[in-house]
Amino acid sequence: MRYFIITGTSRGIGESLAKILLNDENNQVICISRGMSENLNFQSGLKPVNVFNFSFDLNNLSDIESLFQSVFSFINEDTVDSIYLINNAGILSPIGPIEKTISEDVIRNINVNLIAPILLTSHFIKYTKNWKIEKEY
């Protein structure tokens, strides 16, 4: 069984990637996003056992370790042939002159686009470092 942990699956590239991966019954897709994609949940032919959804805001940096504890509680190491982390989530705001930006928006941007992927990758390595399987992040 191949496992894919993908952030930002509520729409756009993340949602499309998850749909493609779910076409193969040997794939387990773990979706992490602030909102759930209705298209993924009701995709024609989708088997509920192939997709797990975690509603999570990547701006909550201090809860990422707890998130990964939950994510890896769904994974039976004995059934894993390969596992992948795809850091897809991102935000564009704030857009505009720097002197008009709000500090909280800049902090959120850096948290979601830079710090969260670093922490996610760190925890992914921590949980899988002793697994003798193919893994990518």
N, C-alpha and C positions, 0 to 999 in steps of 0.2 A: 504494500500500500504506500502510495506517495502522499505526503502531507504538505500542504501549502498554507502558510500563515500570511495573510495579506491585509495590510492596513488601507483604509480609505476605500471600502467596497460599496459604499452607499450609492455611488453614481460614477460616471466617467470611466476612466481607464481601469480603475480597480474593479468596478462592477463588471465591465466587459471581460477583463481577464478572468475573474471568478467564473463567469458564465462559460467561457471557453474550457476552463479546467474541469468544470462539472460535467462536461460531455463525456468524460472518461470515468467509468465506474470504479477504476482503481485509484482515483484521486479523492482525498479528503481535503476540503477547503475550509479553513478557519478564517472567518471574516471579522475584522476589527474596524469599527467605524462609529461615529457619533449616532448615526441613524441607520436603520436597517433598510436594505433595498427590497422593495416589494417584488421587483422583477426577479431577484434571485430566489426568494422564498416560493414563488409560484411558477417558476420556469417549467415549461413542459418537460415531463419525464424526469424531473429532479427527484432524487431519493433523499428524504429528510436526513438520513444517516450520513450522507456525504457532505453536508454543510453544517457548520456550527457558527452561530452569530454571537459576537460579543459587542455590546453597546458600550463604547468607551471613548472619552474625550482625551486625546493625547496631550492636551495641555495639563492634565493631572499627572504630572511627572512622578510625584511621590507614590502613586498607586500602580505604576507600571509593573513593579515586582509582583504585586498581588494579582494583576491581570495575567501575568505569565504563569503564575501558580495555577490559576483557573484554566488557562489554555492547555497547559501540559497535563492537567488532570483528565482531559478528554483523549489523550494520546496514549495508546498502549504500545510501549517501546517494542514489544515482541512482534508487532504487526507492521512496523515501519521499515520500508525498504529505502526510502529517502525522505528528506525533509528540507523545506525551503522557507526562508523568510523574505517577503517582498515588501519593503518599506515604500509604499506608494502614496500614503496620505500627505497632503500638503495644503497650505493656505497661501493666498496671494496678498491679502491685506496686511498692512496698510499700503495703499497706493496713493502717492501724492507728494507734495513738497515735505521734506523732512521736518521743517519747522511747524508744520500743521498736524503732524502725527500725534497720536495719543500714546503715551508710554505703555499702557496696558496692551495696546494692539501690537506694538513692536515686540514686547515680551512674549505675547502669545505666538507670534510668527516665528520667533527664534526657538521657542519651546517645541512647537509642532514640527517645524521644518529641519531643525538641527539636533536639539537635545534629545527629543523623543526617539528618533531613529538610532542615535548612539546608544541609548539605554535599552531599546528593544534588541538591538544587535548584541549587546553585552549579555543580556539575559538569555537570548537564544543560544549563544555560545556556552554559557554556564550550564544550561539544561541539556545540551546535546554533546558536550565536549568528549564524553566517554563512549558515545554511541559509535559503533563501527559500521557506519552507513554513509551513503552519499548525502552531503548537506551543503547548502549554499545560502549565503546571506549578503 
